[in-house]
Amino acid sequence: MRRHTIAPRTNWQQKVEEAGLTWHTGEQVYWNEAAYYEFTAKEVDVLEAATNERAGMPRAAAHQNNHTRLYARLATP
């Protein structure tokens, strides 16, 4: 992964608001318009695999909870 420093786009606040991000600034700036990151295809694949694995964890936990009937002990309705 490489971080690139760039000049912020003109009217970037309006552009990100048009995309739906209306809370880009407040006490602390959330949206960093002065940099972007470049990933290799392999890095994207690794991130995608980790994201998919993480996305499946709640489903696996719910399945385990139901399979072992732990929902009463865990106060799960």
Backbone as CSV, one residue per row, in Angstrom:
resi,resn,N_x,N_y,N_z,CA_x,CA_y,CA_z,C_x,C_y,C_z
1,MET,0.846,-1.162,0.000,0.000,0.000,0.000,0.895,1.230,0.000
2,ARG,0.523,2.164,-0.818,1.262,3.424,-0.884,0.316,4.578,-0.606
3,ARG,0.766,5.509,0.225,-0.010,6.707,0.525,0.511,7.835,-0.346
4,HIS,-0.409,8.511,-1.028,-0.060,9.630,-1.893,-0.658,10.908,-1.302
5,THR,0.164,11.930,-1.180,-0.307,13.228,-0.714,-0.695,14.063,-1.926
6,ILE,-1.859,14.667,-1.860,-2.367,15.468,-2.973,-3.008,16.749,-2.430
7,ALA,-3.249,17.692,-3.322,-3.982,18.897,-2.951,-5.470,18.558,-2.893
8,PRO,-6.171,19.030,-1.881,-7.615,18.771,-1.811,-8.337,19.315,-3.039
9,ARG,-9.379,18.601,-3.463,-10.178,19.041,-4.610,-10.907,20.337,-4.272
10,THR,-11.133,21.146,-5.265,-11.948,22.341,-5.090,-13.364,21.913,-4.740
11,ASN,-13.955,22.568,-3.759,-15.335,22.274,-3.320,-15.526,20.825,-2.882
12,TRP,-14.506,20.229,-2.243,-14.609,18.826,-1.864,-15.763,18.580,-0.899
13,GLN,-16.068,19.549,-0.008,-17.167,19.351,0.940,-18.481,19.126,0.192
14,GLN,-18.743,19.936,-0.815,-19.972,19.798,-1.601,-19.988,18.465,-2.343
15,LYS,-18.838,18.061,-2.877,-18.772,16.797,-3.635,-19.052,15.587,-2.749
16,VAL,-18.486,15.578,-1.542,-18.742,14.414,-0.683,-20.161,14.456,-0.119
17,GLU,-20.705,15.654,0.087,-22.102,15.754,0.527,-23.053,15.229,-0.549
18,GLU,-22.752,15.501,-1.799,-23.577,14.983,-2.899,-23.539,13.459,-2.949
19,ALA,-22.458,12.860,-2.454,-22.345,11.401,-2.402,-22.979,10.831,-1.125
20,GLY,-23.497,11.723,-0.242,-24.194,11.254,0.946,-23.437,11.417,2.249
21,LEU,-22.211,11.860,2.224,-21.427,12.023,3.451,-21.592,13.450,3.943
22,THR,-22.522,13.642,4.859,-22.824,14.992,5.329,-22.129,15.332,6.645
23,TRP,-21.437,14.390,7.248,-20.776,14.623,8.531,-19.255,14.579,8.385
24,HIS,-18.745,15.165,7.336,-17.309,15.130,7.044,-16.473,16.006,7.967
25,THR,-17.066,17.018,8.569,-16.326,17.882,9.484,-17.158,18.149,10.720
26,GLY,-16.493,18.401,11.793,-17.122,18.694,13.075,-16.010,19.146,13.990
27,GLU,-15.983,18.569,15.178,-14.865,18.863,16.082,-13.549,18.412,15.461
28,GLN,-13.629,17.343,14.723,-12.459,16.768,14.072,-12.835,16.453,12.624
29,VAL,-11.930,16.683,11.703,-12.217,16.384,10.301,-12.226,14.874,10.111
30,TYR,-13.330,14.343,9.568,-13.442,12.906,9.332,-12.886,12.534,7.972
31,TRP,-13.175,13.337,6.978,-12.798,13.048,5.598,-11.458,13.695,5.314
32,ASN,-10.448,12.908,4.938,-9.128,13.446,4.610,-9.005,13.564,3.101
33,GLU,-9.091,14.766,2.625,-9.062,15.025,1.196,-7.640,15.247,0.691
34,ALA,-6.656,15.218,1.582,-5.284,15.548,1.207,-4.425,14.317,0.922
35,ALA,-5.041,13.146,0.842,-4.267,11.931,0.581,-5.169,10.858,-0.014
36,TYR,-4.544,9.932,-0.719,-5.254,8.733,-1.159,-4.281,7.564,-1.077
37,TYR,-4.831,6.355,-1.074,-4.023,5.152,-0.932,-4.121,4.305,-2.194
38,GLU,-3.003,3.761,-2.588,-2.928,2.899,-3.771,-2.620,1.483,-3.307
39,PHE,-3.432,0.537,-3.743,-3.265,-0.860,-3.363,-2.911,-1.696,-4.586
40,THR,-2.116,-2.728,-4.369,-1.859,-3.693,-5.432,-3.059,-4.631,-5.511
41,ALA,-3.161,-5.375,-6.580,-4.251,-6.340,-6.723,-4.190,-7.381,-5.608
42,LYS,-2.990,-7.805,-5.234,-2.852,-8.788,-4.152,-3.334,-8.216,-2.822
43,GLU,-3.018,-6.953,-2.542,-3.474,-6.320,-1.305,-4.994,-6.209,-1.277
44,VAL,-5.590,-5.907,-2.420,-7.051,-5.846,-2.506,-7.639,-7.228,-2.230
45,ASP,-7.037,-8.263,-2.769,-7.519,-9.633,-2.533,-7.447,-9.996,-1.055
46,VAL,-6.357,-9.621,-0.382,-6.198,-9.909,1.046,-7.260,-9.164,1.855
47,LEU,-7.469,-7.888,1.547,-8.500,-7.106,2.240,-9.894,-7.676,1.991
48,GLU,-10.155,-8.082,0.767,-11.459,-8.649,0.440,-11.695,-9.951,1.200
49,ALA,-10.685,-10.797,1.274,-10.824,-12.065,1.997,-11.072,-11.816,3.482
50,ALA,-10.341,-10.880,4.070,-10.524,-10.562,5.485,-11.911,-9.984,5.736
51,THR,-12.368,-9.122,4.837,-13.699,-8.530,4.968,-14.775,-9.597,4.875
52,ASN,-14.649,-10.504,3.936,-15.634,-11.585,3.791,-15.636,-12.494,5.012
53,GLU,-14.450,-12.792,5.539,-14.373,-13.629,6.737,-15.044,-12.935,7.912
54,ARG,-14.755,-11.657,8.078,-15.345,-10.881,9.175,-16.858,-10.783,9.019
55,ALA,-17.342,-10.629,7.814,-18.781,-10.511,7.579,-19.518,-11.788,7.958
56,GLY,-18.859,-12.927,7.853,-19.501,-14.192,8.179,-19.483,-14.541,9.653
57,MET,-18.708,-13.844,10.449,-18.569,-14.189,11.866,-19.861,-14.055,12.671
58,PRO,-20.644,-12.989,12.529,-21.904,-12.928,13.288,-22.868,-14.059,12.927
59,ARG,-22.903,-14.415,11.646,-23.766,-15.507,11.202,-23.303,-16.830,11.822
60,ALA,-21.999,-17.046,11.856,-21.467,-18.276,12.453,-21.746,-18.311,13.957
61,ALA,-21.623,-17.154,14.612,-21.908,-17.096,16.051,-23.376,-17.393,16.328
62,ALA,-24.266,-16.842,15.508,-25.694,-17.107,15.684,-26.003,-18.587,15.457
63,HIS,-25.379,-19.170,14.452,-25.583,-20.596,14.182,-25.101,-21.431,15.362
64,GLN,-23.937,-21.118,15.884,-23.390,-21.855,17.030,-24.299,-21.678,18.248
65,ASN,-24.790,-20.481,18.443,-25.686,-20.192,19.558,-26.945,-21.057,19.460
66,ASN,-27.522,-21.145,18.264,-28.731,-21.951,18.086,-28.436,-23.443,18.147
67,HIS,-27.328,-23.859,17.548,-26.976,-25.275,17.500,-26.711,-25.844,18.894
68,THR,-26.054,-25.079,19.734,-25.706,-25.558,21.079,-26.745,-25.172,22.123
69,ARG,-27.792,-24.472,21.683,-28.880,-24.036,22.566,-28.381,-23.194,23.740
70,LEU,-27.418,-22.351,23.456,-26.888,-21.462,24.490,-27.690,-20.164,24.603
71,TYR,-28.708,-20.001,23.771,-29.416,-18.726,23.756,-30.040,-18.387,25.118
72,ALA,-30.462,-19.366,25.883,-31.030,-19.082,27.205,-29.949,-18.538,28.143
73,ARG,-28.792,-19.190,28.150,-27.689,-18.719,29.003,-27.180,-17.360,28.574
74,LEU,-27.256,-17.066,27.291,-26.777,-15.791,26.778,-27.861,-14.720,26.744
75,ALA,-29.050,-15.063,27.226,-30.192,-14.145,27.238,-30.545,-13.686,25.838
76,THR,-30.430,-14.602,24.880,-30.775,-14.307,23.496,-32.232,-14.710,23.274
77,PRO,-33.085,-13.787,22.853,-34.499,-14.165,22.640,-34.641,-15.119,21.461
